[in-house]
Amino acid sequence: MNRRWDVVIVGAGIHGAGIAQAAAAAGHSVLVLEQSAIAAGSSSRSSKLIHGGLRYLESGQLRLVRESLHERKLMLQLAPELVHLQKFYIPVYRHTRRRPWQLRTGLTLYALLAGLDSTAHFGTVSRRLWAQLDGLETQELQQVFWYHDAQTDDERLTAAVVRSAQSLGAELALPAQCLGATLGEDAVRVRYRHAGAEQECDAGVLVNAAGAWAGALAGRIEPKSAVPALELVQGSHLVYEGPPQQGVYYVESPRDGRAIFVMPWRGKLLVGTTEVRFHGDPASVAPAAQEIHYLQAVLRQYFPRFRDPQLSQPVASFAGLRVLPAGEGHAFHRSRETLLTTDRPARPRLLCIFGGKLTTWRAVSARALAMIAPSLPLRPALARTDQLVLRAS
Ligand SMILES: Cc1cc2nc3c(=O)[nH]c(=O)nc-3n(C[C@H](O)[C@H](O)[C@H](O)COP(=O)(O)OP(=O)(O)OC[C@H]3O[C@@H](n4cnc5c(N)ncnc54)[C@H](O)[C@@H]3O)c2cc1C
């Protein structure tokens, strides 16, 4: 007879890990199937920011920014070994599209949404200190704003959440690839390949947290449920020697005005990110030549040392995939809210998760658990995820 789990989760990215933690903390039996490695998908290829997303204010995503800032505060408390506050700088030049008054307004709103605590302070860097800003171009520079946001190591954060879930009893099968599933009246039959053999198990609820693969996996679950129209958008980062010492620089691409981060990362400098539509196998995503040129142009514009051809070649690069609602216009302006869908409104057997942010993993996982709770047996809770400390190892 097949083993029956309360919840089977496909994917050990930040969302699969978070829902595993939430379900295990609520006392449920949990199995996570991961086809490759923990955080093998977008959860190790992000910009590594635990942030409210200052730029989402421009597209009016106030709810998302408020929730993200709340989660940032919580992560700084619960995961101090993995999430740290960082100083961010926004230089404003004569040619910069976002003018000082707009930035001041945005930063004020950001501070208000953060709850006006000590992390919400912002200001401008005095002109006599500009020379200390990591070789930032000062020609035509008019003002430099500073504020705070947080940085993490996305891969290690995901691994920490998996360990937290495991400490509460969740099990991880790795590598284990989910091949498909059949939804019954009260249970789901899940098929997967593990340890060289095809296997089956039963679940009260199946959670599809397969990231960029989630749409394809949904197509292998019978009977088929409606999947929202989605688009995969690739984002690339380049890595250079010589990390910025003062913090993260938040600059505008000279080409299209998009916001780009230049930040310290594992003792190096990381610059990203791009937004290019992606078609194909998510496992094959890699930076394209046009993205490398785009990011090199940003570095050359703002940090003159990169105008030296010998320094303009990155030492490494990586790309990841965003899952965004399909739509017209530039992906940059598309909603970053997470989409949670179920096969039916009452007592769902399947929950799919599309898109979202690293920052909001815990809040989104709590929402996901609340949606599937009516299908799960009542169990004594073991812990609350807003109190579980996450350790680096
Ligand atoms: C370029 C870029 C920059 C970003 N920067 C930020 C940022 O700075 N801050 C922020 O908050 N958010 C950021 N994000 C968003 C964030 O990274 C993602 O929303 C998040 O990592 C998605 O996690 P996930 O668990 O849904 O998917 P993933 O991390 O992709 O995990 C999905 C997992 O499912 C597994 N899987 C797939 N199919 C199967 C199968 N059939 N069987 C078993 N396993 C399977 C995959 O191997 C993978 O490990 C960024 C995203 C991108 C692309």
The ligand as a MOL file (V3000), in Angstrom:
LIG
                    3D

  0  0  0     0  0            999 V3000
M  V30 BEGIN CTAB
M  V30 COUNTS 53 58 0 0 0
M  V30 BEGIN ATOM
M  V30 1 C 16.6840 37.3950 -11.6580 0
M  V30 2 C 15.8060 37.3350 -10.4580 0
M  V30 3 C 16.0640 38.1850 -9.3870 0
M  V30 4 C 15.2440 38.1610 -8.2660 0
M  V30 5 N 15.5550 38.9380 -7.1980 0
M  V30 6 C 14.7940 38.9060 -6.0880 0
M  V30 7 C 15.1740 39.6600 -4.9490 0
M  V30 8 O 16.2180 40.3020 -4.9070 0
M  V30 9 N 14.3440 39.6150 -3.8730 0
M  V30 10 C 13.2070 38.8890 -3.8680 0
M  V30 11 O 12.4780 38.9480 -2.8760 0
M  V30 12 N 12.8510 38.1030 -4.9070 0
M  V30 13 C 13.6310 38.0820 -6.0130 0
M  V30 14 N 13.3250 37.2780 -7.0810 0
M  V30 15 C 12.1670 36.3760 -6.9870 0
M  V30 16 C 12.5210 35.0600 -6.2690 0
M  V30 17 O 13.8320 34.6660 -6.5600 0
M  V30 18 C 11.5670 33.9610 -6.6970 0
M  V30 19 O 10.2430 34.3930 -6.5760 0
M  V30 20 C 11.6860 32.7120 -5.8350 0
M  V30 21 O 13.0200 32.3050 -5.7050 0
M  V30 22 C 10.8570 31.5970 -6.4500 0
M  V30 23 O 10.9570 30.4660 -5.6440 0
M  V30 24 P 10.1460 29.1450 -5.9730 0
M  V30 25 O 10.3390 28.2520 -4.8190 0
M  V30 26 O 8.7560 29.4810 -6.3650 0
M  V30 27 O 10.8280 28.5630 -7.3110 0
M  V30 28 P 12.2720 27.9060 -7.5240 0
M  V30 29 O 13.2850 28.4670 -6.6190 0
M  V30 30 O 12.5490 27.9750 -8.9830 0
M  V30 31 O 12.0580 26.3930 -7.0830 0
M  V30 32 C 11.3750 25.4520 -7.8450 0
M  V30 33 C 11.9960 24.1020 -7.5790 0
M  V30 34 O 11.1780 23.0840 -8.1080 0
M  V30 35 C 11.9880 22.0450 -8.6010 0
M  V30 36 N 11.1730 21.2610 -9.5530 0
M  V30 37 C 10.6320 21.7030 -10.7020 0
M  V30 38 N 9.9310 20.7150 -11.2930 0
M  V30 39 C 10.0220 19.6140 -10.4970 0
M  V30 40 C 9.5100 18.2850 -10.5720 0
M  V30 41 N 8.7310 17.8730 -11.5900 0
M  V30 42 N 9.8090 17.4150 -9.5560 0
M  V30 43 C 10.5740 17.8150 -8.5100 0
M  V30 44 N 11.0930 19.0600 -8.4090 0
M  V30 45 C 10.8130 19.9540 -9.3790 0
M  V30 46 C 13.1570 22.7940 -9.2420 0
M  V30 47 O 14.3000 21.9640 -9.3970 0
M  V30 48 C 13.3660 23.9340 -8.2550 0
M  V30 49 O 14.3370 23.6020 -7.2710 0
M  V30 50 C 14.1470 37.2730 -8.2170 0
M  V30 51 C 13.8920 36.4090 -9.2770 0
M  V30 52 C 14.7230 36.4230 -10.3780 0
M  V30 53 C 14.4840 35.4550 -11.4950 0
M  V30 END ATOM
M  V30 BEGIN BOND
M  V30 1 1 1 2
M  V30 2 1 2 3
M  V30 3 2 2 52
M  V30 4 2 3 4
M  V30 5 1 4 5
M  V30 6 1 4 50
M  V30 7 2 5 6
M  V30 8 1 6 7
M  V30 9 1 6 13
M  V30 10 2 7 8
M  V30 11 1 7 9
M  V30 12 1 9 10
M  V30 13 2 10 11
M  V30 14 1 10 12
M  V30 15 2 12 13
M  V30 16 1 13 14
M  V30 17 1 14 15
M  V30 18 1 14 50
M  V30 19 1 15 16
M  V30 20 1 16 17
M  V30 21 1 16 18
M  V30 22 1 18 19
M  V30 23 1 18 20
M  V30 24 1 20 21
M  V30 25 1 20 22
M  V30 26 1 22 23
M  V30 27 1 23 24
M  V30 28 2 24 25
M  V30 29 1 24 26
M  V30 30 1 24 27
M  V30 31 1 27 28
M  V30 32 2 28 29
M  V30 33 1 28 30
M  V30 34 1 28 31
M  V30 35 1 31 32
M  V30 36 1 32 33
M  V30 37 1 33 34
M  V30 38 1 33 48
M  V30 39 1 34 35
M  V30 40 1 35 36
M  V30 41 1 35 46
M  V30 42 1 36 37
M  V30 43 1 36 45
M  V30 44 2 37 38
M  V30 45 1 38 39
M  V30 46 1 39 40
M  V30 47 2 39 45
M  V30 48 1 40 41
M  V30 49 2 40 42
M  V30 50 1 42 43
M  V30 51 2 43 44
M  V30 52 1 44 45
M  V30 53 1 46 47
M  V30 54 1 46 48
M  V30 55 1 48 49
M  V30 56 2 50 51
M  V30 57 1 51 52
M  V30 58 1 52 53
M  V30 END BOND
M  V30 END CTAB
M  END
